[in-house]
């Protein structure tokens, strides 16, 4: 495979991951009501939402960086 095809394949995989995690985040946000004071279950749900948000943000940045590299060539 050429270097450009490798980058396109990586981009496709990143976009698939992003779609997957955006879907999971969307489902979690439907029932998310913030953190209820002194509730372990609420704390766990909050942590899950924060992790998913961080994953989505990280994937979006990685995709944008890869698109910038592809466009420069």
C-alpha positions in Angstrom: 0.0 0.0 0.0 1.1 3.5 -0.7 1.5 6.0 2.1 -1.5 8.0 1.0 -3.7 4.8 1.0 -2.5 4.0 4.5 -3.6 7.5 5.6 -6.9 7.1 3.9 -7.5 3.8 5.6 -6.5 5.2 9.0 -8.9 8.1 8.4 -11.7 5.7 7.5 -11.1 3.7 10.7 -10.9 6.8 12.9 -14.2 8.0 11.4 -15.8 4.6 12.2 -14.5 4.8 15.8 -15.8 8.3 16.1 -19.2 7.3 14.8 -19.3 4.4 17.3 -18.3 6.5 20.3 -20.6 9.4 19.3 -23.5 6.9 19.3 -22.5 5.6 22.7 -22.2 9.1 24.1 -25.6 10.1 22.6 -27.2 7.1 24.4 -25.6 7.9 27.7 -26.6 11.6 27.5 -30.3 10.7 27.1 -30.4 9.6 30.8 -27.6 11.8 32.1 -28.8 14.3 34.7 -25.5 15.4 36.2 -23.9 14.2 39.4 -26.2 13.5 42.3 -24.4 14.3 45.6 -23.1 11.2 47.4 -24.4 8.7 44.8 -21.9 6.1 43.7 -24.0 5.2 40.7 -24.3 8.8 39.6 -20.5 9.3 40.0 -19.9 6.3 37.8 -22.3 7.5 35.1 -20.7 10.9 35.2 -17.2 9.4 34.8 -18.5 7.3 31.9 -19.9 10.4 30.1 -16.7 12.3 30.7 -14.5 9.5 29.3 -16.8 9.2 26.2 -16.6 13.0 25.7 -12.8 12.9 25.9 -12.7 10.0 23.4 -14.9 11.8 21.0 -12.9 15.0 21.3 -9.6 13.1 20.9 -10.8 11.3 17.8 -12.1 14.5 16.3 -8.8 16.2 16.8 -6.9 13.2 15.4 -9.2 13.1 12.3 -8.7 16.9 11.7 -4.9 16.5 12.1 -4.9 13.7 9.6 -7.1 15.6 7.1 -4.7 18.6 7.4 -1.7 16.3 6.6 -3.6 14.8 3.6 -4.6 18.2 2.3 -1.1 19.5 2.4 0.1 16.9 -0.1 
